[in-house]
Amino acid sequence: MMFWLAFMLLLSAAQRGDAQWDWLTGIFGGGTTGSSTGQNDPNCGVAAGSRIIGGQYASQGMFPWQVSLQNLAQGGSHGCGGSLFNNEWVITAGHCVDGMTNPAMWRVRMGLASLQYYENGEQEFTVTKVIMHPSYTASAMGFPRNDVALMKLNRPATVSNYVNNICLPDRDASVGTNCVVSGWGVYDIQSQYFGQAPLSATLKWTYAPILDPGYCSQNYIWGSEMVSSIMVCAGYDHGQDDACNGDSGGPFICPSPDGSRWELNGIVSWGEQPCGAQYKPSAYTRVTAFKSWIQQTIQSN
C-alpha cells in the first residue's frame, strides 16, 4: 500500500450547492493584530468577496488564510500548503518540513489564488522559525503521526480582503459536517498513472464530509491500525474529490457551531496513492488534539 504525503487537490468534482457559503462576505480593514497570545484573532475565519457559486477553482480572497510554502533549496516552487494563524504564524504538517527545518529554506506566499502570476494584494514573507511537534514520527509504512508544525514569519501579515487568520476550534466538528479542503495540489487523476502529475496553477477546493472513525477503521477502508484519535477521516466513497500530493499541510476547515466563521479542524496529512481511489478517504491531523501545543509554542516564541 502506498501513500501520498507532502508536496498537492484532486478536485475533479461535480458542482454542489453552496448555501453554507452565504456568510463568507466579511470585509476587513488593514491591520496587524497581536500574534503572541496563541488565541484566536477577533476577526478570524471570515473571507471577503462575493458569494461562491459551486466549487473547484477559488478566486483571490476566497480562502484568505491559505498559504503556499515554497522551498528555496528546491527551486522555490510550491511544496506544501499551510494556514495563517494570528498574523505571524503558519500552521502546517510536520512531514512538510521534516528534514527541512532551516528557516532560510522557506518562502511563504499568501493572499493569492494563482501560483503563476503576481496578484495585487498578495503578501510574501521569509521565515524565522520552523518548529515541528516534538512527537512527530514518520512510520515505515509512509504515514506520519503527530503531523503538525509551526512556522514563524519574519513580520506580521496585514489583514485585508485577501489575507486573514483562520480560527482554531474549541471542539471538533461532528461526523457528517460538510467541511472544505483547499490547495494547489495534483488535480488530475489520470496523470498519476502515466508518471505526470502536475500541480494546479490556481487554488482549488472541494467539500469533504467528516466520516465516522468506526467506518474508516474497517479493513476495506484503512483498518484499525491506521486510524487514531489524533486524526480526522473525511471524504467520499467514490474518491475523485480529494486531497493529494502538494495539498499537504493545507487547511481542512469546517463551519463554527454558530455558522459565523470557518475553523481549522484539520491539517492535510496523508491518503492513498494514487489519489482519488474509491473507499480511501484522506486523513487530516485533528487540530483540537494539538491546540494546546500550538498555543503554548506561540506564547513561548
FINU-851017 format. One record per residue (C-alpha): residue number from 1; residue in three letters; x, y, z. Coordinates in nm, 2 decimals. Example, Ala and Ser with C-alpha at 12.3 -4.5 7.8 and 13.67 -1.06 7.14 Angstrom:
% residues 2
<r i="1" aa="ALA" x="1.23" y="-0.45" z="0.78"/>
<r i="2" aa="SER" x="1.37" y="-0.11" z="0.71"/>
% end
This chain:
% residues 301
<r i="1" aa="MET" x="0.00" y="0.00" z="0.00"/>
<r i="2" aa="MET" x="0.13" y="0.34" z="-0.09"/>
<r i="3" aa="PHE" x="0.05" y="0.68" z="0.05"/>
<r i="4" aa="TRP" x="0.09" y="1.04" z="-0.07"/>
<r i="5" aa="LEU" x="0.23" y="1.28" z="0.18"/>
<r i="6" aa="ALA" x="0.39" y="1.61" z="0.11"/>
<r i="7" aa="PHE" x="0.45" y="1.83" z="-0.18"/>
<r i="8" aa="MET" x="-0.10" y="1.86" z="-0.37"/>
<r i="9" aa="LEU" x="-0.64" y="1.85" z="-0.46"/>
<r i="10" aa="LEU" x="-0.80" y="1.62" z="-0.69"/>
<r i="11" aa="LEU" x="-1.09" y="1.84" z="-0.74"/>
<r i="12" aa="SER" x="-1.24" y="1.68" z="-1.04"/>
<r i="13" aa="ALA" x="-1.56" y="1.71" z="-0.86"/>
<r i="14" aa="ALA" x="-1.91" y="1.79" z="-0.96"/>
<r i="15" aa="GLN" x="-2.06" y="2.13" z="-0.87"/>
<r i="16" aa="ARG" x="-2.25" y="2.13" z="-0.54"/>
<r i="17" aa="GLY" x="-2.49" y="2.35" z="-0.35"/>
<r i="18" aa="ASP" x="-2.34" y="2.64" z="-0.17"/>
<r i="19" aa="ALA" x="-2.58" y="2.76" z="0.10"/>
<r i="20" aa="GLN" x="-2.32" y="2.73" z="0.37"/>
<r i="21" aa="TRP" x="-2.11" y="2.98" z="0.18"/>
<r i="22" aa="ASP" x="-2.36" y="3.27" z="0.21"/>
<r i="23" aa="TRP" x="-2.19" y="3.42" z="0.51"/>
<r i="24" aa="LEU" x="-1.84" y="3.44" z="0.36"/>
<r i="25" aa="THR" x="-1.88" y="3.80" z="0.28"/>
<r i="26" aa="GLY" x="-1.70" y="4.00" z="0.56"/>
<r i="27" aa="ILE" x="-1.48" y="4.30" z="0.47"/>
<r i="28" aa="PHE" x="-1.17" y="4.38" z="0.67"/>
<r i="29" aa="GLY" x="-0.96" y="4.68" z="0.71"/>
<r i="30" aa="GLY" x="-0.58" y="4.67" z="0.73"/>
<r i="31" aa="GLY" x="-0.41" y="4.59" z="1.05"/>
<r i="32" aa="THR" x="-0.17" y="4.36" z="1.23"/>
<r i="33" aa="THR" x="-0.33" y="4.25" z="1.55"/>
<r i="34" aa="GLY" x="-0.12" y="4.08" z="1.82"/>
<r i="35" aa="SER" x="0.03" y="3.74" z="1.73"/>
<r i="36" aa="SER" x="0.19" y="3.63" z="2.06"/>
<r i="37" aa="THR" x="-0.10" y="3.51" z="2.27"/>
<r i="38" aa="GLY" x="-0.19" y="3.20" z="2.08"/>
<r i="39" aa="GLN" x="-0.56" y="3.29" z="2.09"/>
<r i="40" aa="ASN" x="-0.80" y="3.34" z="1.80"/>
<r i="41" aa="ASP" x="-0.80" y="3.68" z="1.63"/>
<r i="42" aa="PRO" x="-1.13" y="3.86" z="1.68"/>
<r i="43" aa="ASN" x="-1.20" y="3.86" z="1.30"/>
<r i="44" aa="CYS" x="-1.06" y="3.52" z="1.22"/>
<r i="45" aa="GLY" x="-1.23" y="3.27" z="0.99"/>
<r i="46" aa="VAL" x="-1.42" y="3.51" z="0.77"/>
<r i="47" aa="ALA" x="-1.35" y="3.56" z="0.40"/>
<r i="48" aa="ALA" x="-1.41" y="3.87" z="0.19"/>
<r i="49" aa="GLY" x="-1.56" y="3.89" z="-0.15"/>
<r i="50" aa="SER" x="-1.86" y="3.76" z="-0.34"/>
<r i="51" aa="ARG" x="-2.08" y="3.46" z="-0.28"/>
<r i="52" aa="ILE" x="-1.93" y="3.14" z="-0.42"/>
<r i="53" aa="ILE" x="-2.13" y="2.95" z="-0.69"/>
<r i="54" aa="GLY" x="-2.04" y="2.59" z="-0.69"/>
<r i="55" aa="GLY" x="-1.68" y="2.48" z="-0.64"/>
<r i="56" aa="GLN" x="-1.35" y="2.39" z="-0.79"/>
<r i="57" aa="TYR" x="-1.14" y="2.69" z="-0.87"/>
<r i="58" aa="ALA" x="-1.10" y="2.95" z="-0.60"/>
<r i="59" aa="SER" x="-1.08" y="3.33" z="-0.65"/>
<r i="60" aa="GLN" x="-0.84" y="3.55" z="-0.47"/>
<r i="61" aa="GLY" x="-0.96" y="3.61" z="-0.11"/>
<r i="62" aa="MET" x="-1.19" y="3.31" z="-0.10"/>
<r i="63" aa="PHE" x="-0.96" y="3.13" z="0.14"/>
<r i="64" aa="PRO" x="-0.76" y="3.42" z="0.29"/>
<r i="65" aa="TRP" x="-0.58" y="3.20" z="0.55"/>
<r i="66" aa="GLN" x="-0.44" y="2.97" z="0.28"/>
<r i="67" aa="VAL" x="-0.07" y="3.00" z="0.22"/>
<r i="68" aa="SER" x="0.18" y="2.85" z="-0.02"/>
<r i="69" aa="LEU" x="0.50" y="2.72" z="0.13"/>
<r i="70" aa="GLN" x="0.79" y="2.73" z="-0.12"/>
<r i="71" aa="ASN" x="1.12" y="2.56" z="-0.06"/>
<r i="72" aa="LEU" x="1.40" y="2.79" z="-0.18"/>
<r i="73" aa="ALA" x="1.65" y="2.50" z="-0.16"/>
<r i="74" aa="GLN" x="1.44" y="2.31" z="-0.42"/>
<r i="75" aa="GLY" x="1.40" y="2.60" z="-0.67"/>
<r i="76" aa="GLY" x="1.13" y="2.80" z="-0.48"/>
<r i="77" aa="SER" x="0.83" y="2.61" z="-0.63"/>
<r i="78" aa="HIS" x="0.52" y="2.53" z="-0.43"/>
<r i="79" aa="GLY" x="0.57" y="2.24" z="-0.19"/>
<r i="80" aa="CYS" x="0.30" y="2.24" z="0.07"/>
<r i="81" aa="GLY" x="0.01" y="2.44" z="0.20"/>
<r i="82" aa="GLY" x="-0.05" y="2.60" z="0.53"/>
<r i="83" aa="SER" x="-0.29" y="2.82" z="0.73"/>
<r i="84" aa="LEU" x="-0.22" y="3.17" z="0.87"/>
<r i="85" aa="PHE" x="-0.29" y="3.20" z="1.24"/>
<r i="86" aa="ASN" x="-0.25" y="3.52" z="1.45"/>
<r i="87" aa="ASN" x="-0.08" y="3.72" z="1.17"/>
<r i="88" aa="GLU" x="0.27" y="3.59" z="1.24"/>
<r i="89" aa="TRP" x="0.24" y="3.21" z="1.24"/>
<r i="90" aa="VAL" x="0.16" y="2.94" z="0.98"/>
<r i="91" aa="ILE" x="0.02" y="2.60" z="1.08"/>
<r i="92" aa="THR" x="0.12" y="2.32" z="0.85"/>
<r i="93" aa="ALA" x="0.20" y="1.95" z="0.85"/>
<r i="94" aa="GLY" x="0.51" y="1.81" z="1.02"/>
<r i="95" aa="HIS" x="0.60" y="1.60" z="0.72"/>
<r i="96" aa="CYS" x="0.62" y="1.91" z="0.51"/>
<r i="97" aa="VAL" x="0.92" y="2.04" z="0.70"/>
<r i="98" aa="ASP" x="1.07" y="1.70" z="0.81"/>
<r i="99" aa="GLY" x="1.45" y="1.74" z="0.75"/>
<r i="100" aa="MET" x="1.40" y="2.09" z="0.63"/>
<r i="101" aa="THR" x="1.37" y="2.30" z="0.95"/>
<r i="102" aa="ASN" x="1.63" y="2.56" z="0.85"/>
<r i="103" aa="PRO" x="1.41" y="2.88" z="0.82"/>
<r i="104" aa="ALA" x="1.63" y="3.02" z="0.54"/>
<r i="105" aa="MET" x="1.50" y="2.74" z="0.32"/>
<r i="106" aa="TRP" x="1.14" y="2.88" z="0.31"/>
<r i="107" aa="ARG" x="0.93" y="3.15" z="0.14"/>
<r i="108" aa="VAL" x="0.57" y="3.20" z="0.23"/>
<r i="109" aa="ARG" x="0.31" y="3.35" z="-0.01"/>
<r i="110" aa="MET" x="-0.04" y="3.44" z="0.09"/>
<r i="111" aa="GLY" x="-0.34" y="3.64" z="-0.04"/>
<r i="112" aa="LEU" x="-0.31" y="3.47" z="-0.38"/>
<r i="113" aa="ALA" x="-0.51" y="3.23" z="-0.59"/>
<r i="114" aa="SER" x="-0.26" y="3.19" z="-0.88"/>
<r i="115" aa="LEU" x="0.09" y="3.04" z="-0.84"/>
<r i="116" aa="GLN" x="0.19" y="3.16" z="-1.18"/>
<r i="117" aa="TYR" x="0.12" y="3.53" z="-1.16"/>
<r i="118" aa="TYR" x="0.16" y="3.80" z="-0.90"/>
<r i="119" aa="GLU" x="-0.18" y="3.93" z="-0.78"/>
<r i="120" aa="ASN" x="-0.24" y="4.27" z="-0.63"/>
<r i="121" aa="GLY" x="-0.29" y="4.22" z="-0.25"/>
<r i="122" aa="GLU" x="-0.05" y="3.92" z="-0.24"/>
<r i="123" aa="GLN" x="0.20" y="3.92" z="0.05"/>
<r i="124" aa="GLU" x="0.53" y="3.74" z="0.07"/>
<r i="125" aa="PHE" x="0.74" y="3.65" z="0.37"/>
<r i="126" aa="THR" x="1.06" y="3.48" z="0.48"/>
<r i="127" aa="VAL" x="1.06" y="3.25" z="0.79"/>
<r i="128" aa="THR" x="1.25" y="3.30" z="1.12"/>
<r i="129" aa="LYS" x="1.15" y="2.97" z="1.30"/>
<r i="130" aa="VAL" x="1.04" y="2.63" z="1.20"/>
<r i="131" aa="ILE" x="0.91" y="2.42" z="1.49"/>
<r i="132" aa="MET" x="0.80" y="2.06" z="1.45"/>
<r i="133" aa="HIS" x="0.58" y="1.88" z="1.71"/>
<r i="134" aa="PRO" x="0.83" y="1.70" z="1.94"/>
<r i="135" aa="SER" x="0.65" y="1.37" z="1.90"/>
<r i="136" aa="TYR" x="0.63" y="1.38" z="1.52"/>
<r i="137" aa="THR" x="0.71" y="1.04" z="1.36"/>
<r i="138" aa="ALA" x="0.71" y="0.91" z="1.01"/>
<r i="139" aa="SER" x="0.62" y="0.55" z="1.01"/>
<r i="140" aa="ALA" x="0.79" y="0.29" z="0.79"/>
<r i="141" aa="MET" x="0.46" y="0.25" z="0.61"/>
<r i="142" aa="GLY" x="0.48" y="0.61" z="0.50"/>
<r i="143" aa="PHE" x="0.21" y="0.78" z="0.71"/>
<r i="144" aa="PRO" x="0.31" y="1.03" z="0.98"/>
<r i="145" aa="ARG" x="0.19" y="1.07" z="1.34"/>
<r i="146" aa="ASN" x="0.16" y="1.40" z="1.53"/>
<r i="147" aa="ASP" x="0.18" y="1.56" z="1.19"/>
<r i="148" aa="VAL" x="0.19" y="1.93" z="1.28"/>
<r i="149" aa="ALA" x="0.44" y="2.21" z="1.26"/>
<r i="150" aa="LEU" x="0.46" y="2.58" z="1.30"/>
<r i="151" aa="MET" x="0.64" y="2.85" z="1.10"/>
<r i="152" aa="LYS" x="0.70" y="3.20" z="1.23"/>
<r i="153" aa="LEU" x="0.70" y="3.48" z="0.97"/>
<r i="154" aa="ASN" x="0.97" y="3.75" z="0.96"/>
<r i="155" aa="ARG" x="0.69" y="4.01" z="1.02"/>
<r i="156" aa="PRO" x="0.32" y="4.01" z="1.09"/>
<r i="157" aa="ALA" x="0.09" y="3.98" z="0.79"/>
<r i="158" aa="THR" x="-0.15" y="4.26" z="0.72"/>
<r i="159" aa="VAL" x="-0.52" y="4.16" z="0.74"/>
<r i="160" aa="SER" x="-0.70" y="4.26" z="0.42"/>
<r i="161" aa="ASN" x="-0.97" y="4.15" z="0.18"/>
<r i="162" aa="TYR" x="-0.72" y="3.88" z="0.07"/>
<r i="163" aa="VAL" x="-0.54" y="3.78" z="0.39"/>
<r i="164" aa="ASN" x="-0.69" y="3.68" z="0.72"/>
<r i="165" aa="ASN" x="-0.63" y="3.44" z="1.00"/>
<r i="166" aa="ILE" x="-0.81" y="3.11" z="1.05"/>
<r i="167" aa="CYS" x="-0.98" y="3.03" z="1.38"/>
<r i="168" aa="LEU" x="-0.89" y="2.73" z="1.60"/>
<r i="169" aa="PRO" x="-1.19" y="2.54" z="1.71"/>
<r i="170" aa="ASP" x="-1.30" y="2.49" z="2.08"/>
<r i="171" aa="ARG" x="-1.44" y="2.14" z="1.99"/>
<r i="172" aa="ASP" x="-1.44" y="1.90" z="1.70"/>
<r i="173" aa="ALA" x="-1.69" y="1.94" z="1.42"/>
<r i="174" aa="SER" x="-1.94" y="1.65" z="1.43"/>
<r i="175" aa="VAL" x="-1.95" y="1.35" z="1.19"/>
<r i="176" aa="GLY" x="-2.13" y="1.44" z="0.87"/>
<r i="177" aa="THR" x="-2.03" y="1.80" z="0.88"/>
<r i="178" aa="ASN" x="-1.96" y="1.92" z="0.52"/>
<r i="179" aa="CYS" x="-1.61" y="2.07" z="0.55"/>
<r i="180" aa="VAL" x="-1.38" y="2.21" z="0.29"/>
<r i="181" aa="VAL" x="-1.02" y="2.14" z="0.19"/>
<r i="182" aa="SER" x="-0.82" y="2.36" z="-0.04"/>
<r i="183" aa="GLY" x="-0.48" y="2.36" z="-0.21"/>
<r i="184" aa="TRP" x="-0.27" y="2.37" z="-0.52"/>
<r i="185" aa="GLY" x="-0.20" y="2.00" z="-0.53"/>
<r i="186" aa="VAL" x="-0.22" y="1.74" z="-0.81"/>
<r i="187" aa="TYR" x="-0.56" y="1.78" z="-0.97"/>
<r i="188" aa="ASP" x="-0.58" y="1.52" z="-1.24"/>
<r i="189" aa="ILE" x="-0.65" y="1.15" z="-1.16"/>
<r i="190" aa="GLN" x="-0.53" y="1.00" z="-1.49"/>
<r i="191" aa="SER" x="-0.20" y="1.18" z="-1.49"/>
<r i="192" aa="GLN" x="-0.09" y="0.99" z="-1.18"/>
<r i="193" aa="TYR" x="-0.10" y="0.66" z="-1.38"/>
<r i="194" aa="PHE" x="0.13" y="0.80" z="-1.65"/>
<r i="195" aa="GLY" x="0.40" y="0.94" z="-1.43"/>
<r i="196" aa="GLN" x="0.30" y="1.30" z="-1.49"/>
<r i="197" aa="ALA" x="0.11" y="1.47" z="-1.21"/>
<r i="198" aa="PRO" x="0.12" y="1.85" z="-1.24"/>
<r i="199" aa="LEU" x="0.02" y="2.08" z="-0.97"/>
<r i="200" aa="SER" x="-0.27" y="2.31" z="-1.02"/>
<r i="201" aa="ALA" x="-0.16" y="2.67" z="-1.11"/>
<r i="202" aa="THR" x="-0.48" y="2.80" z="-0.95"/>
<r i="203" aa="LEU" x="-0.60" y="2.73" z="-0.59"/>
<r i="204" aa="LYS" x="-0.88" y="2.47" z="-0.58"/>
<r i="205" aa="TRP" x="-1.12" y="2.35" z="-0.32"/>
<r i="206" aa="THR" x="-1.37" y="2.07" z="-0.26"/>
<r i="207" aa="TYR" x="-1.62" y="1.97" z="0.01"/>
<r i="208" aa="ALA" x="-1.51" y="1.68" z="0.23"/>
<r i="209" aa="PRO" x="-1.76" y="1.54" z="0.48"/>
<r i="210" aa="ILE" x="-1.63" y="1.42" z="0.81"/>
<r i="211" aa="LEU" x="-1.66" y="1.04" z="0.84"/>
<r i="212" aa="ASP" x="-1.72" y="0.82" z="1.15"/>
<r i="213" aa="PRO" x="-1.39" y="0.68" z="1.28"/>
<r i="214" aa="GLY" x="-1.55" y="0.34" z="1.31"/>
<r i="215" aa="TYR" x="-1.63" y="0.35" z="0.94"/>
<r i="216" aa="CYS" x="-1.27" y="0.45" z="0.85"/>
<r i="217" aa="SER" x="-1.14" y="0.17" z="1.07"/>
<r i="218" aa="GLN" x="-1.30" y="-0.10" z="0.86"/>
<r i="219" aa="ASN" x="-1.05" y="-0.33" z="0.69"/>
<r i="220" aa="TYR" x="-1.16" y="-0.23" z="0.34"/>
<r i="221" aa="ILE" x="-1.11" y="0.14" z="0.42"/>
<r i="222" aa="TRP" x="-0.80" y="0.19" z="0.63"/>
<r i="223" aa="GLY" x="-0.81" y="-0.06" z="0.91"/>
<r i="224" aa="SER" x="-0.79" y="0.00" z="1.29"/>
<r i="225" aa="GLU" x="-0.41" y="0.02" z="1.29"/>
<r i="226" aa="MET" x="-0.42" y="0.32" z="1.06"/>
<r i="227" aa="VAL" x="-0.69" y="0.53" z="1.22"/>
<r i="228" aa="SER" x="-0.63" y="0.70" z="1.55"/>
<r i="229" aa="SER" x="-0.79" y="0.96" z="1.78"/>
<r i="230" aa="ILE" x="-0.55" y="1.23" z="1.66"/>
<r i="231" aa="MET" x="-0.68" y="1.21" z="1.31"/>
<r i="232" aa="VAL" x="-0.99" y="1.32" z="1.12"/>
<r i="233" aa="CYS" x="-1.11" y="1.10" z="0.83"/>
<r i="234" aa="ALA" x="-1.30" y="1.28" z="0.56"/>
<r i="235" aa="GLY" x="-1.41" y="1.24" z="0.20"/>
<r i="236" aa="TYR" x="-1.64" y="1.04" z="-0.03"/>
<r i="237" aa="ASP" x="-1.67" y="0.67" z="-0.11"/>
<r i="238" aa="HIS" x="-1.64" y="0.75" z="-0.48"/>
<r i="239" aa="GLY" x="-1.30" y="0.91" z="-0.43"/>
<r i="240" aa="GLN" x="-1.22" y="1.17" z="-0.71"/>
<r i="241" aa="ASP" x="-1.29" y="1.47" z="-0.49"/>
<r i="242" aa="ASP" x="-1.00" y="1.46" z="-0.25"/>
<r i="243" aa="ALA" x="-0.67" y="1.60" z="-0.14"/>
<r i="244" aa="CYS" x="-0.35" y="1.48" z="-0.30"/>
<r i="245" aa="ASN" x="0.03" y="1.54" z="-0.32"/>
<r i="246" aa="GLY" x="0.10" y="1.91" z="-0.27"/>
<r i="247" aa="ASP" x="-0.21" y="1.98" z="-0.07"/>
<r i="248" aa="SER" x="-0.03" y="1.85" z="0.24"/>
<r i="249" aa="GLY" x="-0.02" y="2.09" z="0.53"/>
<r i="250" aa="GLY" x="-0.31" y="2.29" z="0.40"/>
<r i="251" aa="PRO" x="-0.64" y="2.37" z="0.57"/>
<r i="252" aa="PHE" x="-0.93" y="2.14" z="0.64"/>
<r i="253" aa="ILE" x="-1.20" y="2.39" z="0.75"/>
<r i="254" aa="CYS" x="-1.55" y="2.35" z="0.90"/>
<r i="255" aa="PRO" x="-1.82" y="2.60" z="0.99"/>
<r i="256" aa="SER" x="-1.82" y="2.71" z="1.35"/>
<r i="257" aa="PRO" x="-2.11" y="2.59" z="1.56"/>
<r i="258" aa="ASP" x="-2.30" y="2.92" z="1.51"/>
<r i="259" aa="GLY" x="-2.21" y="2.93" z="1.14"/>
<r i="260" aa="SER" x="-2.04" y="3.27" z="1.17"/>
<r i="261" aa="ARG" x="-1.69" y="3.17" z="1.06"/>
<r i="262" aa="TRP" x="-1.46" y="2.90" z="0.94"/>
<r i="263" aa="GLU" x="-1.25" y="2.69" z="1.19"/>
<r i="264" aa="LEU" x="-0.93" y="2.49" z="1.12"/>
<r i="265" aa="ASN" x="-1.05" y="2.14" z="1.22"/>
<r i="266" aa="GLY" x="-0.77" y="1.95" z="1.03"/>
<r i="267" aa="ILE" x="-0.44" y="1.97" z="0.85"/>
<r i="268" aa="VAL" x="-0.40" y="1.78" z="0.53"/>
<r i="269" aa="SER" x="-0.18" y="1.48" z="0.62"/>
<r i="270" aa="TRP" x="-0.20" y="1.16" z="0.41"/>
<r i="271" aa="GLY" x="-0.40" y="0.94" z="0.18"/>
<r i="272" aa="GLU" x="-0.40" y="0.68" z="-0.08"/>
<r i="273" aa="GLN" x="-0.16" y="0.68" z="-0.38"/>
<r i="274" aa="PRO" x="-0.27" y="0.72" z="-0.65"/>
<r i="275" aa="CYS" x="-0.51" y="0.97" z="-0.51"/>
<r i="276" aa="GLY" x="-0.88" y="0.97" z="-0.57"/>
<r i="277" aa="ALA" x="-0.93" y="0.59" z="-0.51"/>
<r i="278" aa="GLN" x="-1.27" y="0.46" z="-0.40"/>
<r i="279" aa="TYR" x="-1.32" y="0.40" z="-0.03"/>
<r i="280" aa="LYS" x="-0.99" y="0.56" z="0.06"/>
<r i="281" aa="PRO" x="-1.08" y="0.90" z="0.22"/>
<r i="282" aa="SER" x="-0.79" y="1.13" z="0.32"/>
<r i="283" aa="ALA" x="-0.66" y="1.16" z="0.68"/>
<r i="284" aa="TYR" x="-0.62" y="1.50" z="0.85"/>
<r i="285" aa="THR" x="-0.44" y="1.59" z="1.17"/>
<r i="286" aa="ARG" x="-0.71" y="1.67" z="1.43"/>
<r i="287" aa="VAL" x="-0.63" y="2.03" z="1.54"/>
<r i="288" aa="THR" x="-0.81" y="2.01" z="1.87"/>
<r i="289" aa="ALA" x="-0.57" y="1.74" z="1.98"/>
<r i="290" aa="PHE" x="-0.28" y="1.98" z="1.93"/>
<r i="291" aa="LYS" x="-0.44" y="2.31" z="2.01"/>
<r i="292" aa="SER" x="-0.27" y="2.35" z="2.35"/>
<r i="293" aa="TRP" x="0.07" y="2.27" z="2.19"/>
<r i="294" aa="ILE" x="0.01" y="2.53" z="1.92"/>
<r i="295" aa="GLN" x="-0.09" y="2.80" z="2.17"/>
<r i="296" aa="GLN" x="0.19" y="2.73" z="2.42"/>
<r i="297" aa="THR" x="0.45" y="2.72" z="2.14"/>
<r i="298" aa="ILE" x="0.34" y="3.06" z="2.01"/>
<r i="299" aa="GLN" x="0.33" y="3.21" z="2.35"/>
<r i="300" aa="SER" x="0.69" y="3.10" z="2.43"/>
<r i="301" aa="ASN" x="0.83" y="3.20" z="2.09"/>
% end
